[in-house]
Amino acid sequence: MKWTDSLEIAIALAETHPAVDPARLNFVDLMRWVMELPGFAEDRSHCGEKKLEAIQQAWIDEVE
């Protein structure tokens, strides 16, 4: 997975952290959790606010 795989990441996060409300998650924790996902293979320097927003929104949409 890479930072641009927002839907795939969102699904993995929803499965890994089912009790978390993604709308209340800060970007620092979101970035760390994404980087801890099995199969995630990209450097933190390639991440930015827009990519984190896309992941967060995809996660919100996934749990609704």
WOKA-V310495 format. One line per field, one symbol per residue. phi: phi as a letter, one per 40 degrees, with the letter a starting at -180 (. if undefined). psi: psi as a letter, one per 20 degrees, with the letter a starting at -180 (. if undefined). Layout:
BEGIN
phi=???
psi=???
END
This chain:
BEGIN
phi=.bdcccccccccccccbccccccbcccccdccccccccgcbacccccadccccccccccdcccc
psi=qrhilgggggggghhhmhipohhjpqhggggghghippiplqqhijqrghghggggghgghhi.
END
